[in-house]
Amino acid sequence: MLPRISIISRPAVLAASLAAVLAAASTPATADGSREVALRLDAAATFHMYNADEGAKATNSDFVVPVFVLPSDAGPARNVKVVVDASGLKGVARAEKGGYGNCTGQGPVFTCVYGDLQNGDGETNAPFTLYGVDGVEPGDSGTVTYTVTADNASPVTGTTRMTVGGPTLQSPVAQKPVKGVEPGKSVPLTPRFANHSRFATGRGVALQLTVHSGRLSAPHPRNCFLNAESTSAWCEFATRAAPGTAYRTGVPIGWTADPGTLSGTVDYSWSSDLSRPDGITVHGKGAPLTLTRTADHGLTSGTGNVSFETTVQDDYEAVPATVRGRVGDTVTVRLGLRDHGPGRPEVGGDPDAWGGFEVVPPEGTTVTSIPYTVDGDLIQWACQRPQTPGGAFVCDIGKNEYGATAIDFHIRIDRQVPGAQGTIRTYNPFDRTPGNDTAVIPLQASPAPFYRHSMVRAMGAGAVAVLAVLMILHRRRRRAR
């Protein structure tokens, strides 16, 4: 059977396709004595394909057709297929083969195999990839029709109106990072955009903002909707932006960093598509946000992206140990760091934010291995080895599967070097207490035991040779008797 993609396992794709109002599918058949199951379609009633100014450069593979089996005691839906007819898109878009490996057809008709679906379960597929065409206008559209069938279900049909939007609105290409943000204290942001296309925004514009590791400050404008956590907002403006114009919000929008946050971003984008995303349902109560004309400078990006760093730190302290033993010994020395916080890098965020520590071993020693076990497998070198003799071993924490705050170094003592010291240094971009970042690794080497001296070993080897000769002579004498 071909692999299928579960609806539950593809939330990002579904979120993109279900952002518009859901289609009203034909009424599914009810289960009867023939053990029929009932199917339901949840494809979008309308779908934004691309912006008019993108023309033939546009591409979109986000349109999906979700199919569900209504819960019953009739068992699974068998041999589910969806046939999609894209002939209604002629002149406004080209549909070419897409899907997750389960769809066939070169257009305009595509067949997607969903296989057997368990009762109460559902799956989705992307029947095609859409490509734009030149010469379209905002609002141009076409209709896609589809039919879902199963061996033990009545067919269900649906349609989606596919529209051309426009124009594309541009945001600042680069913005300076905001540093020194105090968590809980509101920080102003003034979003800007420009319309560089030949089309006006016929119905107005929309602004969408998302704060990562923070939230939008109250009061929230009444022409904005937010999610329950106030981390995302969608604001609508009646302003019809003409070609060659640029705008900014009339007043700044406030946002705050969460307590304990080290860093984050504020993302925003402008659109001439006024379809409010799912999950943005909390209506603002404050004074409405307005737009005002501004200079068109540096507005060439699709998304405005502002990074920030807070006043919170993540203090690392180097934790050393002494290399102690006799010359010739290989000893285990545990080295690492102690994390005093109070901030912590975001799990799954920028791996460089975790930092780590680096170790330069004392003179007269050699690091023979830095072993670490991952899922039962032994990793011989858990830290990056130096490129040149005398360099530092670099150990990450939280960056990969064998990151750690402390680890055992296997170090061989090659010779006595009076006063020899290695170093351990910790680092991360949010450590603002450098006084405890570096510590020394002393070498305390005792002389090698008597049997390890080269002269003793040589004498021992000579004695063995003499003994061997005497044994041979003894055997010869016994044979001669």
N, C-alpha and C positions, 0 to 999 in steps of 0.2 A: 504494500500500500504506500502511496506517496505520503511524504510527511505533511502534517497539517499544523497550522499555527493557532493555538488556543486564544480565544478572545481575552481571557484573563491574563495571558502572558504578554499581550501587546498593548498596554495602556497608552503608550505614546502615540501609536498609530490611530487608535480609537479616538483619543482626545482630539486629534487633528480633524478627523472626519465627522465627528458628532458635534462640532462646535456650533453648527446651524441647527434649526428646528428639525426634529426627527420626522421622517416621512410617515404618512398614514397608510400602512400597507393594507392590502385587501384582507378581509376577515378570514382567519384560518379555519380550516374544517375542524369540527369537534371529533373526538375519538368515538368510534362505534364498535359494533361487534366484529368488524374486520381487523381489529387491532390497529387502526390508523392512528398516527400521531399527528399533532398539530404543530405547524411551523410558523415562525414569526420573523419578519424582516425589520431591521432597525437601521436602514440606510438613511442618509441625510436627505431632506426634502429639497434643499438647495446646497450648492457647493461652489465655492470660489475657486476657479481654475488658475487664473494668473491675472496680472495687471496688464491693461491694454498697451502701455508703453513698452512692456517687455517683448511683445511680438513673438517672433520665431525663436528667440533666445530662451523663452520660458519652458520649464519642465516641472511636472508635478506627479508624484506617484502616491499621494496620500489618500486618494479616494478608495474606500473599502466598502464591501457589502457584508454586514454581519447577519448571520442566520442563527436563530435560537429554536430549540425544541421546547415547547411548553410542557411544564411538569405534568405527568400523568402516570398511570400504571401500565401504559401500553408498550413500554420498552423503548429501545433506541430507534432513531430515524435511520433507515438503511439507504446507502448509496445516494447521499445528498449531492446535488449538482446545482450550480447557478449559471444560467446563460444570460450574458449581458450584451445588449445591442447598443452600440455607440454610433449608429448611422446618423442620429439626430445632431451630432456635433459637426457635421460637414460645414466648412467655412469658418468655424470659430475655434477649432482645436483638432489635433490629430491624436488618435488613440492607437498606441502600439503595445505589443505584448508586455505584460507585467506579471504581477502575482508573486507568490512565494514558492514558485516551482510547481504549483498545482493548476495553473491556467494554460490553456492552449488557444490558438487562433491568432491571426495577424491583423484582424480587424476587417469590417467594423463589428463582427460578432465574436465574442470570447466565451469559452466554457471553462468554469472552475470546478474542480472536483473537491468536495468537502469530505467525502467518505461517510462512514457511519458516525452519527452524533449521539452521545448518550442522552437519555431523557433528562430534561431540565438543564442541559448544557448548551453551549453555543460556540461557534467559530466564525472567523472572518477571513477574507482574502481581498487582495487588491487586483482587480481583473485586468487593469491596463495602466500604462504610464501615459500621461497627457503631455503633449507638446503644443506650444503656442503657434500662432500664425500671424503674419504681418497684415496690417490694414484693418484690424478690428477696432471697435470703439467701446468705451466703457458701457456696460449694460448688455452687450451682445451675449446671446445665450443659445443653448440647445438642450435637448432632453435625452437622457439615457434611460433605457427601460431594461428590466431584468426579471427573470422568472426563476424561482427556486423549486426544485422537484425532489422527491424521494420515492423509493419503491413502495413505501407504506404511508404516504401522506398526499393530501390534495395539493396541487400547485399553488404557490403564492406569488403574486406579481407586485412590482413597485416601480416608481419612476423618481428620478432626481433631475432637477433643473440645474444645469451647469452654466455658470455665468462668468463673464469677463469683467474684472474689476479695473480700478484705476482711478487716479494715477498712483505710481510709486512715490512715496514721500521719503526724503532723505534726512538722516540725523547726523550729529557731529561725528566725524571720522575718528577723532582722538580727543580725550578729555583727561586733564591732569588728575592723578590720584588725590584723594582727600585724606590727609594724615592728621593725627592727633584728635580723632573723634572720641568724645566722651560718651560711653554707653548711656542711653536714656536721655541725652540732650539732643534736641531737634537740630538737624542740619538742613540748610536750604538747597534745593535743586531746581533749576530753571530749564526744563526741556525745550528744545528748539527743533524746527524742521524746515525743509524747503521743498517746493514743487518744481522740479527741473523738467517735467514732461510738457507735452503740448496740450494736455487735457486739464480742465478744471475739476476740482472735487465737487461733483454735482450735488451731493446731499450733506456735505460737511466732512469733518475729520474725526478720528478717534485716537486717543492716546492710551497705551497700555504700559503700566509700570510694574516691576517686580523687585523687591528688596530681598537679597539673600543675606541671612544672618542679621536681620533687622525687620522693621515694620514701618509703615507710613504713619505720620503723626496726625492726630486729630486736632481740630475738627476737619472732617472730610467733606469736600465740596459736594453739593447736591446734584451736580451733573456727572457725578462719578459713582460707580459701584465697586465694592471691594469683596474679597473673600473673607471668611469668618476670622482669619488670623490677622487681617490687615497687612498681609505681606504682598498682595497684588491688588491692583486697581485698574479699572477701565473707565475712561472719561470721554464723553461725547461733546463735540462742539458743532454748532450750526455754521461755522465759518466756511465759506466756499473759497478755497485757496486757488487763486488763478495761476496760470503758468508763469514761472519766473518770479514767484513770491516766496518770502520766508517769514516765519512766525515764531514766537515764543509765548510761553504762558504769561499772563498778565502779572501774576505774583508767583514767587517760588513755591514749590511743593516741599513740605517738610518730611523728613524720615529720621529714624533713630536706629542706632546699633543695639543689638541685644546685650544684656549683661554677660560679662565673661568672654565676649567676642573679640577675637584678635583682628580679623579682617573680613571683608565681604564685598559685594558689588550691588549696585543699583542699575538695573537694565530698563530701558524704555524704548518703545517703537511707536511710530505714527502710521496710520492707515486711512485710506479712503473707504475701506470696508467697515460698515457700521454694525457688524454682527458681534454682539457681546459674547465673550467666551463662557463656557459652562463653569459653574462654581463661583462666579462673580455675582453675588446676589444681594449683598448688604448695601442699601442705599445711603449715600452720604446725606448729612443734614445741614452742613455749613454753607457759607456763601458760595455761589457758583464760580467756577474757574473760567477765566476768559482767555482770549488770545489777542496778541498785539503784534503788529509788523516789526520785523527786526532785520538786521543786515544778514545777507546771505554769505556767510564766511565759514568754510570748513565743513559744510553740510553735504557730505557725499557718502555716508554710511547708512546701512539699513537699520542698524540698532545703535542707540546711544548706550554706552557702557562706562559706568563710573566705578572705579575700585576705591576702597577705603581701608585705612588701618586705624585702629583705636589706640587709646592710651593704655590698654591692658597689656601686660607682658607675660611671657612664658619663660621663667628663670630656670636655666640649667646649671647644675653644679657638677664639676668633674669629680669622679670618684676613682682615686688611684689605688695602687697596691705596690708592695715591694717585691722585686724579683730576688728571691732568696734561695741559695743552694750551693752545691759544690761545682767546680768546673767540670764540665762534661754532663751534668744533670740537665734533663728537660723537665721544667716545672710548669705547673698550671697557675696562671695569674688572672684573677677576675678584674676586669676593667670596665668602666662605663660611666654613667651619669645618674644624677638624682634630679627628677623633675619637680620643681617647687611651684609650677604654675604662676599665678592662678588661672591664666587662660590656657586653653588647649586648642591646637589646630583642628579644623573641621575634618571629621572622618570622611574619607573619600574626596577631600579637596586637593589642593596643590601639594604634591608629595614633598616638595622642597621646604614647605612650611614646617615640617617636622624636624628638619636638621639632623644632627647626630653628634658623633665625636670622632676625633682622629688621634692616633697613637703613634708616637715615635719611640721605639724601644731603646733602652740604654746601650751605650757603646759596650762592646764585648759580648753581646747577645745576638741570637738569631730567632725570629719567630718562625717556627716550623709548621704551624697550622693554627687555624681559628675555627674549630669544628662546631657545627650546629646541626640539629636534627629537625627536618621538616617532613611531617607525615611519615615518620619512620625511616626516611632516607637521610643519610649522613652527608652534609655539605662540608667539604674540607676547608673552604675559605669563605667565611660568612662576611668578611670585610674586603673592600677593594685593596689589593696589594700595591705598594709604591712602584712607580716606573723606574726609579733610580735607587741605588743603595743609600741607606740613611734617610729615606723619605718616610712619609706617614701612611699608616694603614687607616683607611676611611671607612667608618661603620655608620650605616644609616639606622634610624629608628622609625618605625611606623611607615616605612616607604615600600617595603617588600615583605615577602613571606618570612624572611629570617631577620627582620629588624628587631632590635632589642635595646633595653636600657642598660644592660650589662652582659658581658660575654666572656668566656674563658679563652685566654690566649695561651697557647703552648709555646714556651720560650726556652731555648737551649742556651745554657751559660757556656760560652766558648773560652773565656779567659777572665782573669781578675783585672779590673780597671778601677783603681782607687778613685772614689768620688763620682763614679759614672752615674748619670741620671737620664732617664727618658722623660717624655712629657705626654700628657693627655689633655686635649682641648675640646670643649664642647661648643656647639654653635647652633643657632636657629635665628631666623630674621626678627623674632620678637623678644629676644633676650636683651634686656636693658640694664642688667646687673653684671658687668664684665668681671668684677673682682673675684668671682668664684668659678670662672670659666676654664682656668688652666691650673694644673697641678703636676708635681714631679713624680716620676716612677723611679725610686732608688734601686741601685744594684748592690746587693750584699752577697758577694761571692767568696766562698771558702775554697782553699786549695783542693785539688783533686785528691782522692784517696790514693794510697801508695801503689795499689795495683794498676792505676790508670796511667802512671808515668811511662813515658816512651822507653826509658832505659830498662825499667822493670819488665815491660812487655817484650823488649828485645832479648833480655836475659832469659825470660821465660821461654821465648821461642827457641833460643839456642839450647836451653836445657832439654827441651822436647826433642830437638834434633839429635843431640848426643845420646839421649836415652834410646832413640830409635836405632842408632848405629850399634850401640852396645847389645840390643836385643838381637839384631841381625847376626853379629859376631858370635853371640851365645848359641844361636841355632846352628850355625855352621860347625862349631866345635862339637856339638852333640852328634851331628851327622858323621863327622870324621872319626868317631870312636868305634 
